[in-house]
Amino acid sequence: VGLCWGLCSPHPLRGQAAGAAMEVLRTRLCEWRPSGVDALAVAPATANGFEVLEPRLAVGRSNGVVELWDTTTWHLHSTTAGHTKRSIRSFLWVIAEEGSAKQRLFSAGLHREVSEWDLTTLTQLVSVASGGGPVWSLSSAGMRIFAACEDGTIRIFSAEGEPGDLMLQGRLNVGKTRLLSVAYFGNDFLFAGGSDSRIAKWSMQTRTCEAAMQVEKARGAETLVWSLVALGDHGLASGDSLGLVHIWDPVACVVRYRFAQHQADVLTLAASPDGSVLLSSGVDAKISAFSKQSDGEERWVFSNAGYGHTHDVRAIAMDAGSGKFVSGGVCGALRVHQSRTAGSDKRWQKRGPKGTVQLSALSPVLQMASIAQGSRLMLCQRDAQLELWYLQQPKPKEGPGAPMPEAQHVLRVSLDGAKEGRHLAASAIAPNGQHFAASDDAGTRLFQANLEDLEVRRVEGLPSEILNMPARALLFCGSGLLASAPRTTNEVVVLDVGALSVVALLKKHKAPVALLATEGEWLASSDLNGVVHIFSLDKLQHHAKVPLGCDDNEKVRAFPTALCFDGGRNRLIVALSTHKLIIFDVEALTLAQDVPSIVTIPPKTVPPCARVCGISAPPAGRGKLLLWGHSFLVKVDLKAPGDKDAEEEQPKKKKKRKSKAGTPEGAEAAAADASKGGGDGNNSTEACVWKAYEGMQHIVSLHPLEESQWGAPLLDDPNSNAAEVSHPSVATANKKRLRAAFAKGRAMVLTLEVAPVAIEKSLPQSFERKSFSRVQS
């Protein structure tokens, strides 16, 4: 358990003044851990002459989670809850029908099933037993799917028909040992690699084995052929447990090129659609690139290599549309690379070494926490368990420094589905701490907590609309109402906790709801299509649709990642995946006019690929917002134009033409421009003051603290040694700036974080690469 209460000193951007200080209670209570990446697949950018809609990146993790990512902003779009007994090892994107760009997503793994996924709800449409045990690899030809199985057979499935149609058609008896890889080549041949040091070539027309290619062995032990990939018309590539990459002639079945660029197993290969670029990686975490030269000999050569991952790389996927490729492995972090063998993208080359961007290994949806302000309770969600923590009142402390609150682990709760391997999808706790709710794939459960007796009792008699419906999001609206967003339907279900009855079914959405936010009489909800609606809890009916520039009938590039109401000022703040903030006046039913209504987050403050996981409006900070993600904490001051305080903090700028986005007539047009990543609406970034707080990393949740419940700020003396009570990673202000910050007032914030040391300890020991020095004669 780690607790540290200290002052965060804002790091102002160049030309901006320092603002007020902020007390941050940084807690490290729950042991959240990243989940490794086992499978990746990127859908083609175009199909049948049409553009394929986002999200296009499928990610399979070691805890059974399946994720869909947007490849334009590299933000997580949707996710499943995960399952201990499910392990995804391969994905396939298949064109749904001729003359269309619609895609179908299939997966398979060590749980012995081949499944198809609904791309809207990300639920399984159908799951068929492989018949051959665990499935290690998938390949396809049209609507035929080939699965390399544990029993040495290739099982053939047909996906003809509508989505959800999947049928086992037959099998090929390749051998008696495990098959680890499979690749379809040309119009007739199927290659399969296994654990017996050979690659078999099969004709799909005659259903016979035409040849077998032997790979190298070391000390008589069998070599594992971990990966196969077709190189268009240029051959077949293999990666094996000796760290070798071979390029084969698929007709003569002989080795044409041999590359020894790796020091351990090559676990994954990826090729460009035209087969001219090949990528390889594995246990040594090295990513090697090979390219086919277009000279007369058409030779394959080693191009370059890079190191970015700390542990094994288990999957690589190439995106032909952007020239980028994605890699992932044991450490759980996705890395997006600009292929140096295929053009260059100057925008990405500037963000990180060699044009590489690393995405957070933590889940913004499944690894979460909620707080009960009235009872000082924190509910932490981790895999299949809930942990309830209590922050005691700080005890008087003798000597220098401030009194520290103590954290007490109250209890741990899991649903019945945990015994079957189900993970939690959503959870929430009531403001008074007397009730909390949790949901998995089997449905939603409500609990009543009695802290005095340390007793938790499951509430019986829930309506079937709640009990049997898995929830994508849960939120208590006050202590009397529970809002639930079902995983497979499009409405928001409102439950009266006291009467145990459904009081409203809010049905304005046309896609499953993913985000919920509430304050007072208002409830805001955002769906997977990027549409935001506001409902009145007093009247239990629809109030307004927030103009984000999207159409109910079309998926848009931008989608909300966080919602927040602005502390009693009847404003809703929406953070989009394109790093735009939309400020909507709930009562006026239009974009806000008294503050900037469409705000662009400066890329120097928050990297464009970093997700805004949450927005908070501290009660003590008028017109101020806190934006946070897993690796950043930023404050933005939304002072109205002409505000004296804003003029003092904001450097003078050249006047610009006033936008019409703040008027009802211009709201839709301005928001549409914002959702596409362009336009700044009514006074965007330049009308705001931005401050980034240094030393913040692995933030899982952030909550502003109410002084009425938590008491006054603990650090009352600006001359005290604040460094004694703050974490070393948080820079403390100098005395002069600190006194000025105290004079402007302070906000109190609670963060739940993961210690970097804890993440390192949760990972296995990384491969130790050997270093070679060149000897000169």
MODABEL-V442926 format. One record per residue. SS is DSSP state (a for helix, b for strand, c for the rest). PHI is phi in whole degrees, 0 to 359 (999 if undefined). Layout:
# MODABEL-V442926
ss->SS phi->PHI
ss->SS phi->PHI
This chain:
# MODABEL-V442926
ss->c phi->999
ss->b phi->235
ss->b phi->227
ss->b phi->208
ss->b phi->251
ss->b phi->204
ss->b phi->266
ss->b phi->270
ss->c phi->266
ss->b phi->295
ss->b phi->260
ss->b phi->290
ss->c phi->291
ss->c phi->301
ss->c phi->86
ss->c phi->243
ss->c phi->275
ss->c phi->285
ss->c phi->252
ss->c phi->286
ss->c phi->282
ss->b phi->216
ss->b phi->274
ss->b phi->238
ss->b phi->268
ss->b phi->266
ss->b phi->250
ss->b phi->230
ss->c phi->252
ss->c phi->274
ss->c phi->271
ss->c phi->290
ss->c phi->227
ss->c phi->288
ss->c phi->253
ss->c phi->292
ss->b phi->260
ss->b phi->251
ss->b phi->209
ss->b phi->219
ss->b phi->202
ss->b phi->248
ss->c phi->291
ss->c phi->298
ss->c phi->290
ss->b phi->226
ss->b phi->210
ss->c phi->56
ss->c phi->83
ss->b phi->245
ss->b phi->282
ss->c phi->275
ss->c phi->285
ss->c phi->284
ss->c phi->279
ss->c phi->239
ss->b phi->256
ss->b phi->257
ss->b phi->233
ss->b phi->247
ss->b phi->250
ss->c phi->293
ss->c phi->267
ss->c phi->85
ss->c phi->283
ss->b phi->246
ss->b phi->238
ss->b phi->241
ss->b phi->242
ss->b phi->276
ss->c phi->272
ss->c phi->273
ss->c phi->245
ss->c phi->56
ss->b phi->244
ss->b phi->294
ss->b phi->263
ss->b phi->205
ss->b phi->208
ss->c phi->270
ss->c phi->281
ss->c phi->98
ss->b phi->204
ss->c phi->298
ss->c phi->265
ss->c phi->244
ss->c phi->222
ss->b phi->274
ss->b phi->245
ss->b phi->201
ss->b phi->239
ss->b phi->221
ss->b phi->259
ss->b phi->232
ss->b phi->294
ss->c phi->293
ss->c phi->202
ss->c phi->293
ss->c phi->76
ss->c phi->223
ss->c phi->261
ss->c phi->294
ss->b phi->246
ss->b phi->238
ss->b phi->246
ss->b phi->240
ss->b phi->216
ss->b phi->204
ss->b phi->190
ss->c phi->284
ss->c phi->275
ss->c phi->73
ss->b phi->225
ss->b phi->249
ss->b phi->233
ss->b phi->244
ss->b phi->247
ss->c phi->283
ss->c phi->285
ss->c phi->274
ss->c phi->262
ss->c phi->55
ss->c phi->241
ss->b phi->288
ss->b phi->283
ss->b phi->203
ss->b phi->220
ss->b phi->241
ss->b phi->297
ss->c phi->290
ss->c phi->82
ss->c phi->235
ss->c phi->87
ss->c phi->304
ss->b phi->254
ss->b phi->261
ss->b phi->201
ss->b phi->234
ss->b phi->212
ss->b phi->215
ss->b phi->217
ss->c phi->65
ss->c phi->261
ss->b phi->263
ss->b phi->241
ss->b phi->247
ss->b phi->241
ss->b phi->276
ss->b phi->249
ss->c phi->296
ss->c phi->275
ss->c phi->87
ss->b phi->248
ss->b phi->253
ss->b phi->269
ss->b phi->252
ss->b phi->244
ss->b phi->250
ss->c phi->251
ss->c phi->299
ss->c phi->110
ss->c phi->276
ss->c phi->305
ss->c phi->103
ss->c phi->270
ss->c phi->212
ss->b phi->220
ss->b phi->285
ss->b phi->258
ss->b phi->181
ss->b phi->208
ss->b phi->242
ss->b phi->273
ss->c phi->285
ss->c phi->190
ss->c phi->255
ss->c phi->251
ss->c phi->302
ss->b phi->262
ss->b phi->250
ss->b phi->209
ss->b phi->209
ss->b phi->210
ss->b phi->268
ss->b phi->230
ss->c phi->67
ss->c phi->250
ss->c phi->214
ss->b phi->254
ss->b phi->233
ss->b phi->249
ss->b phi->226
ss->b phi->245
ss->b phi->224
ss->c phi->260
ss->c phi->245
ss->c phi->68
ss->b phi->217
ss->b phi->239
ss->b phi->261
ss->b phi->250
ss->b phi->240
ss->b phi->267
ss->c phi->283
ss->c phi->281
ss->c phi->262
ss->c phi->56
ss->b phi->231
ss->b phi->274
ss->b phi->264
ss->b phi->195
ss->b phi->223
ss->b phi->254
ss->b phi->268
ss->c phi->261
ss->c phi->292
ss->c phi->239
ss->b phi->237
ss->c phi->56
ss->c phi->80
ss->b phi->279
ss->c phi->290
ss->c phi->260
ss->c phi->266
ss->b phi->269
ss->b phi->287
ss->b phi->213
ss->b phi->228
ss->b phi->210
ss->b phi->280
ss->c phi->256
ss->c phi->61
ss->c phi->266
ss->c phi->263
ss->c phi->131
ss->b phi->229
ss->b phi->247
ss->b phi->227
ss->b phi->233
ss->b phi->229
ss->c phi->284
ss->c phi->271
ss->c phi->80
ss->c phi->257
ss->b phi->244
ss->b phi->248
ss->b phi->244
ss->b phi->253
ss->b phi->275
ss->c phi->288
ss->c phi->270
ss->c phi->279
ss->c phi->60
ss->b phi->230
ss->b phi->284
ss->b phi->258
ss->b phi->220
ss->b phi->230
ss->b phi->236
ss->c phi->244
ss->c phi->264
ss->c phi->243
ss->c phi->260
ss->c phi->207
ss->c phi->308
ss->b phi->270
ss->b phi->268
ss->b phi->212
ss->b phi->229
ss->b phi->213
ss->b phi->229
ss->c phi->289
ss->c phi->303
ss->c phi->273
ss->c phi->76
ss->c phi->264
ss->b phi->231
ss->b phi->232
ss->b phi->241
ss->b phi->219
ss->b phi->196
ss->b phi->180
ss->c phi->295
ss->c phi->278
ss->c phi->62
ss->b phi->265
ss->b phi->254
ss->b phi->253
ss->b phi->241
ss->b phi->234
ss->b phi->221
ss->b phi->265
ss->c phi->286
ss->c phi->265
ss->c phi->282
ss->c phi->297
ss->c phi->276
ss->c phi->52
ss->c phi->277
ss->b phi->265
ss->b phi->228
ss->b phi->283
ss->b phi->265
ss->b phi->193
ss->b phi->211
ss->b phi->211
ss->b phi->239
ss->c phi->217
ss->c phi->282
ss->c phi->269
ss->c phi->228
ss->c phi->310
ss->b phi->261
ss->b phi->252
ss->b phi->205
ss->b phi->224
ss->b phi->222
ss->b phi->258
ss->b phi->250
ss->c phi->295
ss->c phi->293
ss->c phi->250
ss->c phi->77
ss->b phi->255
ss->b phi->222
ss->b phi->243
ss->b phi->228
ss->b phi->203
ss->b phi->195
ss->c phi->298
ss->c phi->290
ss->c phi->90
ss->c phi->276
ss->c phi->273
ss->b phi->238
ss->b phi->255
ss->b phi->246
ss->b phi->270
ss->c phi->294
ss->c phi->278
ss->c phi->261
ss->c phi->221
ss->c phi->67
ss->c phi->216
ss->c phi->240
ss->a phi->298
ss->a phi->297
ss->a phi->278
ss->a phi->297
ss->c phi->278
ss->c phi->257
ss->c phi->100
ss->a phi->296
ss->a phi->58
ss->a phi->69
ss->c phi->253
ss->b phi->236
ss->b phi->256
ss->c phi->261
ss->c phi->298
ss->c phi->274
ss->c phi->271
ss->c phi->268
ss->c phi->285
ss->c phi->255
ss->c phi->266
ss->c phi->261
ss->b phi->213
ss->b phi->209
ss->b phi->230
ss->b phi->231
ss->b phi->255
ss->c phi->299
ss->c phi->286
ss->c phi->233
ss->c phi->61
ss->b phi->256
ss->b phi->234
ss->b phi->250
ss->b phi->252
ss->b phi->256
ss->b phi->215
ss->c phi->54
ss->c phi->261
ss->b phi->235
ss->b phi->245
ss->b phi->241
ss->b phi->252
ss->b phi->240
ss->b phi->236
ss->b phi->262
ss->c phi->288
ss->c phi->296
ss->c phi->297
ss->c phi->272
ss->c phi->303
ss->c phi->240
ss->c phi->271
ss->c phi->92
ss->c phi->291
ss->c phi->95
ss->c phi->261
ss->c phi->294
ss->c phi->253
ss->c phi->288
ss->c phi->253
ss->b phi->263
ss->b phi->235
ss->b phi->282
ss->b phi->277
ss->b phi->195
ss->b phi->232
ss->b phi->232
ss->b phi->221
ss->c phi->277
ss->a phi->299
ss->a phi->293
ss->a phi->297
ss->a phi->294
ss->a phi->267
ss->c phi->100
ss->b phi->288
ss->c phi->260
ss->c phi->284
ss->c phi->258
ss->b phi->200
ss->b phi->201
ss->b phi->197
ss->b phi->232
ss->c phi->290
ss->c phi->303
ss->c phi->272
ss->c phi->76
ss->c phi->276
ss->b phi->225
ss->b phi->215
ss->b phi->230
ss->b phi->212
ss->b phi->218
ss->b phi->228
ss->c phi->292
ss->c phi->270
ss->b phi->144
ss->b phi->244
ss->b phi->235
ss->b phi->243
ss->b phi->235
ss->b phi->245
ss->b phi->251
ss->b phi->237
ss->c phi->288
ss->c phi->297
ss->c phi->259
ss->c phi->50
ss->b phi->236
ss->b phi->237
ss->b phi->236
ss->b phi->286
ss->c phi->279
ss->c phi->268
ss->c phi->88
ss->c phi->293
ss->c phi->297
ss->a phi->297
ss->a phi->298
ss->a phi->258
ss->a phi->298
ss->c phi->259
ss->c phi->248
ss->c phi->299
ss->b phi->254
ss->b phi->272
ss->b phi->208
ss->b phi->229
ss->b phi->201
ss->b phi->277
ss->b phi->260
ss->c phi->72
ss->c phi->259
ss->c phi->253
ss->b phi->237
ss->b phi->237
ss->b phi->264
ss->b phi->233
ss->b phi->255
ss->b phi->299
ss->c phi->286
ss->c phi->251
ss->c phi->242
ss->c phi->254
ss->c phi->266
ss->b phi->247
ss->b phi->263
ss->b phi->249
ss->b phi->250
ss->b phi->278
ss->c phi->295
ss->c phi->289
ss->c phi->274
ss->c phi->55
ss->b phi->223
ss->b phi->280
ss->b phi->261
ss->b phi->199
ss->b phi->241
ss->b phi->270
ss->c phi->241
ss->c phi->274
ss->c phi->280
ss->c phi->244
ss->c phi->210
ss->c phi->302
ss->b phi->278
ss->b phi->245
ss->b phi->230
ss->b phi->227
ss->b phi->211
ss->b phi->215
ss->b phi->194
ss->c phi->60
ss->c phi->269
ss->b phi->252
ss->b phi->228
ss->b phi->250
ss->b phi->219
ss->b phi->233
ss->b phi->254
ss->c phi->288
ss->c phi->272
ss->c phi->90
ss->c phi->264
ss->b phi->242
ss->b phi->237
ss->b phi->240
ss->b phi->239
ss->b phi->268
ss->c phi->282
ss->c phi->289
ss->c phi->264
ss->c phi->54
ss->b phi->211
ss->b phi->291
ss->b phi->245
ss->b phi->198
ss->b phi->252
ss->b phi->281
ss->c phi->284
ss->c phi->254
ss->c phi->82
ss->c phi->240
ss->c phi->250
ss->c phi->301
ss->c phi->267
ss->c phi->225
ss->c phi->280
ss->c phi->243
ss->c phi->294
ss->c phi->267
ss->c phi->218
ss->b phi->293
ss->b phi->246
ss->b phi->201
ss->b phi->232
ss->b phi->199
ss->b phi->268
ss->c phi->269
ss->c phi->41
ss->c phi->79
ss->c phi->258
ss->c phi->56
ss->b phi->236
ss->b phi->252
ss->b phi->252
ss->b phi->241
ss->b phi->261
ss->b phi->261
ss->c phi->294
ss->c phi->273
ss->c phi->64
ss->b phi->251
ss->b phi->252
ss->b phi->253
ss->b phi->252
ss->b phi->245
ss->b phi->276
ss->c phi->293
ss->c phi->281
ss->c phi->280
ss->c phi->60
ss->b phi->205
ss->b phi->299
ss->c phi->300
ss->c phi->251
ss->c phi->271
ss->c phi->221
ss->c phi->304
ss->c phi->263
ss->b phi->230
ss->b phi->242
ss->b phi->263
ss->c phi->285
ss->c phi->299
ss->c phi->296
ss->c phi->284
ss->c phi->274
ss->c phi->228
ss->c phi->303
ss->c phi->302
ss->c phi->272
ss->c phi->280
ss->c phi->280
ss->c phi->280
ss->c phi->279
ss->b phi->199
ss->b phi->231
ss->b phi->228
ss->c phi->244
ss->c phi->300
ss->c phi->302
ss->c phi->275
ss->c phi->251
ss->c phi->291
ss->c phi->74
ss->b phi->248
ss->b phi->233
ss->b phi->250
ss->b phi->252
ss->b phi->222
ss->b phi->219
ss->c phi->295
ss->c phi->232
ss->b phi->205
ss->b phi->219
ss->b phi->229
ss->b phi->250
ss->b phi->234
ss->b phi->257
ss->c phi->266
ss->c phi->293
ss->c phi->290
ss->c phi->303
ss->c phi->92
ss->c phi->292
ss->a phi->297
ss->a phi->295
ss->a phi->293
ss->a phi->294
ss->a phi->291
ss->a phi->275
ss->c phi->266
ss->c phi->294
ss->c phi->292
ss->c phi->235
ss->c phi->290
ss->c phi->291
ss->c phi->239
ss->c phi->296
ss->c phi->290
ss->c phi->274
ss->c phi->263
ss->c phi->293
ss->c phi->280
ss->c phi->263
ss->a phi->302
ss->a phi->294
ss->a phi->261
ss->a phi->296
ss->a phi->295
ss->a phi->294
ss->a phi->293
ss->a phi->292
ss->a phi->297
ss->a phi->296
ss->a phi->292
ss->a phi->295
ss->c phi->270
ss->c phi->91
ss->c phi->236
ss->c phi->77
ss->c phi->240
ss->c phi->62
ss->c phi->278
ss->c phi->54
ss->c phi->273
ss->a phi->300
ss->a phi->290
ss->a phi->270
ss->c phi->242
ss->b phi->251
ss->b phi->249
ss->b phi->221
ss->b phi->256
ss->b phi->264
ss->c phi->277
ss->c phi->80
ss->c phi->264
ss->c phi->205
ss->c phi->57
ss->b phi->281
ss->b phi->258
ss->b phi->203
ss->b phi->218
ss->b phi->218
ss->b phi->289
ss->c phi->257
ss->c phi->273
ss->a phi->297
ss->a phi->294
ss->a phi->259
ss->a phi->252
ss->c phi->88
ss->c phi->289
ss->c phi->305
ss->c phi->279
ss->c phi->268
ss->c phi->267
ss->c phi->257
ss->c phi->294
ss->c phi->267
ss->c phi->286
ss->c phi->279
ss->a phi->295
ss->a phi->295
ss->a phi->288
ss->c phi->247
ss->c phi->261
ss->c phi->291
ss->c phi->300
ss->c phi->282
ss->c phi->260
ss->c phi->287
ss->c phi->264
ss->c phi->285
ss->c phi->286
ss->a phi->300
ss->a phi->293
ss->a phi->293
ss->a phi->296
ss->a phi->296
ss->a phi->294
ss->a phi->291
ss->a phi->299
ss->a phi->295
ss->c phi->275
ss->c phi->94
ss->c phi->224
ss->b phi->252
ss->b phi->245
ss->b phi->225
ss->b phi->250
ss->b phi->241
ss->b phi->248
ss->b phi->231
ss->c phi->245
ss->c phi->292
ss->a phi->305
ss->a phi->296
ss->a phi->295
ss->a phi->294
ss->a phi->297
ss->a phi->291
ss->a phi->284
ss->c phi->266
ss->c phi->290
ss->c phi->294
ss->c phi->281
ss->c phi->292
ss->c phi->266
ss->c phi->285
ss->c phi->277
ss->c phi->254
ss->c phi->244
ss->c phi->247
ss->c phi->280
ss->c phi->264
ss->c phi->262
ss->c phi->271
